[in-house]
Amino acid sequence: LDEIEILWKSIEDRKGDEEVTHRLKLFVALSLSTGARLRSIMTISKSDINLQQDTIIIKNHKSNRTYTGFLHQNWKKLIEDRMKKLRPVDYIVSGTPTEIVRSVVGRNLQPLLEQFNDGIDEADTKRRVVIHSLRHTFASLLAIQGTPIYTIMRLMDHADISQTIRYAKLSPDSAKDSVKQLKFK
């Protein structure tokens, strides 16, 4: 959570085009709200968001299906303000009906993520913080707060529980409490 605050402050403090900064905020907000993959975030349109229900229809381009994500209250006003300026076909991040390419996001966001890679070898792909780390952060935070693994699987749109099980180790150990709560005569 501290690192998310640091990242957000880095985005706010970055020098350069204000629209790029705004797009980075939108991208990070949607990433941490949904855990969706980069391209899925880039293709969330105004018509995919229901502010009354706080739901987001997400396109999983990897498996060619859609699923429902949810908008976190921390970023609702940011998204709501953006939506006021858009047509239903416009994508939230780009602000147009044209998707921003992956390299543009990488070129602007990855330098801000590098502050978390101090002392980590570039070849160490497991420990380096990259854009996809936002997806893992979403799932990890859910597991840490005790969200059932099946719910995490649904929110991540994993096709198989084996993809999600890696987050189980982060769940608080509630096994002892579960046994204590068994009702015996």
Secondary structure, DSSP 4 states (H G I P E B T S, - for coil): -HHHHHHHHHHHH--S-HHHHHHHHHHHHHHHHH---HHHHHT-BGGGEETTTTEEEEEETTTTEEEEEE--GGGHHHHHHHHHT--TTSBTTTSSSSPPPHHHHHHHHHHHHGGGGTT--TT-TTTS--TTHHHHHHHHHHHHTT--HHHHHHHHT-SSHHHHGGGGGGS---HHHHHHT----
